[in-house]
Amino acid sequence: MHPIALNWPLTIHWYGVMVALGFLAGAWTAGRRAALTKISGEKIADLIPWLVVGAILGARSLYVATYWREQFAGDAFPEVFMIQHGGLVYYGGLIGAALACVIYCRARALPLWGVADVLAPSIALGYVFGRVGCLLNGCCYGRACDLPWAISFPADNPLHPPTTPVHPTQIYDSLLNLVLYLALAWLYRRKKFNGQIFAAYLMCYAVTRSVVESFRGDYTEAHRHAGLTPAHLISIGIFVAGGVLFYLLSRRVEPKRG
């Protein structure tokens, strides 16, 4: 559980390595899934850089907005641009990547919901790798735990997570999203309308994230509202958005795939 993967000649962090592996795994599986549609794998490959940029900008923006007063106000403003110091929020990345996907699909005249369905299972798979990166980094840790599978972080971790046993929330998240990936990949071959898989992802991820958030221990009381974390609150909106999307798209008459 050490954040540094390689310290020579450049410092490479495990979190970055795992996020990169997540994008590669997601891109590869999405390309293979696109073969089942009228969308070419090349167009999916061309979309990946857009998603990477959108995800990073969105993830950083939401983190800065959430922790502005504590970390970025006043003289600390230049820290906004120091992504290498950590500070990305998944929901912000999801929103940023979604906006990038909309722009790309409009520019290339691609079916938005068909592309979203191709990507949805792979988003869950990429997240599996990302949360392993969180575990190695020492962030997104759980609250105190005395169960046999509790984990402890080393005292020299620069993010200063607890050295006492805590819930392995990163592992919970990874395992739940691995199951979600397998379920969505199975459902993709049986989908009834475009947008079904993406809408299902939004609803299912909101539920799994809310479950894991109940075990998180890295939030201060200032960021909890009635016992709910910021991710809990966003999850409510994401679940509702997924449900509305599922209902509206299911009523549209359009080709089954692509």
C-alpha positions as CSV (number, residue, x, y, z in Angstrom):
1,M,0.0,0.0,0.0
2,H,2.6,2.5,-1.1
3,P,1.7,5.3,-3.7
4,I,5.0,5.3,-5.5
5,A,5.4,2.6,-8.3
6,L,8.7,3.8,-9.6
7,N,11.0,6.6,-8.4
8,W,13.7,6.6,-11.2
9,P,14.2,8.3,-13.5
10,L,10.7,9.7,-13.0
11,T,8.3,9.4,-10.1
12,I,5.4,7.3,-11.2
13,H,2.5,6.8,-8.9
14,W,0.4,3.6,-8.7
15,Y,-2.8,5.6,-8.9
16,G,-1.8,6.9,-12.3
17,V,-0.7,3.5,-13.4
18,M,-4.0,1.9,-12.4
19,V,-6.1,4.7,-14.0
20,A,-4.2,4.3,-17.2
21,L,-4.8,0.5,-17.1
22,G,-8.5,1.2,-16.5
23,F,-8.7,3.4,-19.6
24,L,-6.9,0.8,-21.7
25,A,-9.1,-2.1,-20.4
26,G,-12.2,0.1,-21.0
27,A,-11.1,1.1,-24.5
28,W,-10.3,-2.5,-25.5
29,T,-13.6,-4.0,-24.3
30,A,-15.6,-1.1,-25.7
31,G,-13.9,-1.6,-29.1
32,R,-14.8,-5.3,-29.1
33,R,-18.4,-4.5,-28.1
34,A,-18.6,-1.9,-30.9
35,A,-18.1,-4.8,-33.3
36,L,-21.6,-6.0,-32.4
37,T,-23.0,-2.7,-33.7
38,K,-22.8,-0.4,-36.7
39,I,-20.3,1.7,-34.9
40,S,-16.7,1.1,-35.9
41,G,-14.1,0.3,-33.4
42,E,-11.9,3.0,-34.9
43,K,-14.5,5.7,-34.0
44,I,-14.6,4.4,-30.4
45,A,-10.8,4.5,-30.3
46,D,-10.8,8.1,-31.5
47,L,-13.3,8.9,-28.8
48,I,-11.0,7.8,-26.0
49,P,-8.8,10.9,-25.9
50,W,-11.9,13.1,-25.7
51,L,-13.1,11.0,-22.7
52,V,-9.7,11.2,-21.0
53,V,-9.6,15.0,-21.2
54,G,-13.3,15.4,-20.2
55,A,-12.9,13.0,-17.3
56,I,-9.8,14.8,-15.9
57,L,-11.3,18.3,-16.2
58,G,-14.6,17.2,-14.7
59,A,-13.0,15.2,-11.9
60,R,-10.7,18.0,-10.9
61,S,-13.3,20.7,-11.2
62,L,-15.7,18.9,-8.8
63,Y,-12.9,18.3,-6.3
64,V,-11.9,21.9,-6.3
65,A,-15.5,23.0,-5.9
66,T,-16.0,20.6,-3.0
67,Y,-12.8,21.5,-1.1
68,W,-12.3,25.1,-2.3
69,R,-12.4,26.7,1.2
70,E,-10.1,24.2,2.8
71,Q,-7.4,23.8,0.1
72,F,-7.6,26.4,-2.7
73,A,-8.9,29.7,-1.5
74,G,-6.6,32.8,-1.3
75,D,-2.9,32.2,-1.8
76,A,-3.4,28.5,-2.4
77,F,-5.1,29.1,-5.7
78,P,-2.2,27.8,-7.8
79,E,-2.8,24.4,-6.2
80,V,-5.9,24.1,-8.4
81,F,-3.7,23.1,-11.3
82,M,-1.5,20.7,-9.3
83,I,-3.3,17.5,-10.3
84,Q,-0.2,15.5,-9.5
85,H,-0.8,16.2,-5.8
86,G,-4.0,14.3,-5.9
87,G,-7.7,15.4,-5.9
88,L,-10.1,13.9,-8.4
89,V,-13.7,13.1,-7.9
90,Y,-15.2,10.2,-9.9
91,Y,-18.7,11.8,-10.4
92,G,-17.1,14.9,-11.8
93,G,-15.1,12.7,-14.2
94,L,-18.2,10.9,-15.2
95,I,-20.0,14.1,-16.0
96,G,-17.0,15.6,-17.8
97,A,-16.6,12.5,-19.9
98,A,-20.3,12.4,-20.7
99,L,-20.2,16.0,-22.0
100,A,-17.1,15.1,-24.1
101,C,-19.0,12.1,-25.5
102,V,-21.9,14.3,-26.5
103,I,-19.7,16.8,-28.3
104,Y,-17.8,14.0,-30.1
105,C,-21.0,12.2,-31.2
106,R,-22.5,15.4,-32.5
107,A,-19.3,16.3,-34.4
108,R,-19.0,12.8,-35.9
109,A,-22.8,12.3,-36.5
110,L,-22.8,9.2,-34.3
111,P,-25.8,7.8,-32.4
112,L,-25.3,9.2,-28.9
113,W,-27.2,6.5,-27.0
114,G,-25.8,3.7,-29.1
115,V,-22.2,4.9,-28.2
116,A,-23.2,5.4,-24.6
117,D,-24.3,1.7,-24.4
118,V,-21.1,0.5,-26.0
119,L,-19.1,2.5,-23.3
120,A,-21.3,1.8,-20.2
121,P,-20.0,-1.7,-19.2
122,S,-16.4,-0.5,-19.9
123,I,-16.8,2.4,-17.6
124,A,-17.6,0.0,-14.8
125,L,-14.5,-2.1,-15.7
126,G,-12.2,0.9,-15.8
127,Y,-13.5,1.9,-12.4
128,V,-12.4,-1.4,-11.0
129,F,-8.8,-0.5,-11.8
130,G,-9.2,3.1,-10.5
131,R,-10.3,2.0,-7.1
132,V,-7.4,-0.4,-6.8
133,G,-5.3,2.7,-7.5
134,C,-7.0,4.4,-4.6
135,L,-6.1,1.5,-2.3
136,L,-2.4,1.7,-3.3
137,N,-2.5,5.5,-3.0
138,G,-4.1,5.5,0.5
139,C,-7.1,7.7,-0.4
140,C,-10.9,7.0,-0.2
141,Y,-10.3,4.9,2.9
142,G,-13.0,3.5,5.2
143,R,-14.0,4.1,8.8
144,A,-12.8,2.0,11.7
145,C,-13.4,-1.7,11.4
146,D,-12.7,-4.8,13.5
147,L,-13.7,-7.4,10.9
148,P,-11.2,-10.0,9.8
149,W,-10.8,-8.3,6.4
150,A,-10.0,-4.9,7.8
151,I,-6.8,-3.3,6.4
152,S,-4.3,-0.8,7.8
153,F,-2.1,1.7,6.0
154,P,1.6,2.3,6.6
155,A,2.5,5.2,8.8
156,D,4.7,6.7,6.1
157,N,1.9,7.2,3.6
158,P,2.0,10.8,2.5
159,L,-1.8,11.1,2.5
160,H,-1.9,10.1,6.2
161,P,-4.7,7.6,6.1
162,P,-5.4,5.8,9.4
163,T,-2.9,3.3,10.5
164,T,-5.6,1.5,12.6
165,P,-7.8,-1.1,10.9
166,V,-10.4,0.3,8.6
167,H,-13.0,-1.0,6.1
168,P,-11.3,-1.7,2.7
169,T,-13.8,0.5,0.9
170,Q,-11.7,0.6,-2.2
171,I,-12.0,-3.2,-2.5
172,Y,-15.7,-3.1,-1.8
173,D,-16.1,-0.6,-4.7
174,S,-13.9,-2.6,-7.1
175,L,-15.7,-5.9,-6.5
176,L,-19.1,-4.3,-6.8
177,N,-18.1,-2.7,-10.1
178,L,-16.6,-5.9,-11.4
179,V,-20.0,-7.5,-10.9
180,L,-21.7,-4.5,-12.5
181,Y,-19.4,-4.8,-15.5
182,L,-20.3,-8.5,-16.0
183,A,-24.0,-7.8,-15.6
184,L,-24.0,-4.9,-18.1
185,A,-21.9,-6.9,-20.6
186,W,-24.5,-9.7,-20.4
187,L,-27.4,-7.3,-20.7
188,Y,-25.8,-5.5,-23.7
189,R,-26.4,-8.5,-25.9
190,R,-30.0,-8.6,-24.8
191,K,-30.9,-4.9,-24.8
192,K,-34.2,-3.7,-26.2
193,F,-33.4,0.0,-27.0
194,N,-30.5,2.4,-27.3
195,G,-29.6,4.0,-24.1
196,Q,-30.8,1.1,-22.0
197,I,-27.4,-0.1,-20.8
198,F,-26.1,3.4,-20.0
199,A,-29.3,4.2,-18.0
200,A,-29.0,0.9,-16.2
201,Y,-25.4,1.8,-15.4
202,L,-26.3,5.2,-13.9
203,M,-29.0,3.6,-11.6
204,C,-26.9,0.6,-10.6
205,Y,-23.7,2.6,-10.0
206,A,-25.6,5.1,-7.9
207,V,-26.8,2.3,-5.7
208,T,-23.4,0.5,-5.3
209,R,-21.7,3.8,-4.6
210,S,-24.2,4.8,-2.0
211,V,-23.6,1.4,-0.2
212,V,-19.9,1.9,-0.2
213,E,-20.1,5.5,0.9
214,S,-21.8,4.3,4.1
215,F,-18.4,2.7,5.1
216,R,-16.2,5.7,4.1
217,G,-14.2,7.4,6.8
218,D,-12.3,10.1,4.9
219,Y,-14.9,12.8,5.1
220,T,-14.9,15.5,7.7
221,E,-18.2,16.4,9.5
222,A,-18.2,19.6,7.4
223,H,-18.8,17.5,4.3
224,R,-21.5,15.4,5.8
225,H,-25.2,16.5,5.7
226,A,-27.6,14.5,7.8
227,G,-25.1,11.7,7.8
228,L,-24.9,11.8,4.0
229,T,-21.6,12.4,2.1
230,P,-21.4,14.6,-1.1
231,A,-21.3,11.4,-3.2
232,H,-24.5,10.2,-1.5
233,L,-26.3,13.4,-2.5
234,I,-25.0,13.2,-6.1
235,S,-25.9,9.5,-6.3
236,I,-29.6,10.5,-5.6
237,G,-29.5,12.8,-8.6
238,I,-27.7,10.2,-10.8
239,F,-30.2,7.5,-9.9
240,V,-33.1,9.8,-10.8
241,A,-31.4,10.8,-14.0
242,G,-30.9,7.2,-15.0
243,G,-34.5,6.3,-14.2
244,V,-35.9,9.2,-16.2
245,L,-33.5,8.4,-19.1
246,F,-34.5,4.7,-19.0
247,Y,-38.2,5.7,-19.1
248,L,-38.0,8.3,-21.9
249,L,-35.7,6.2,-24.2
250,S,-37.8,3.1,-23.7
251,R,-40.7,4.9,-25.3
252,R,-38.8,5.9,-28.4
253,V,-38.9,3.9,-31.5
254,E,-35.4,3.4,-32.9
255,P,-33.1,0.6,-34.1
256,K,-32.1,-1.9,-31.4
257,R,-28.3,-1.4,-31.8
258,G,-25.9,1.2,-33.0
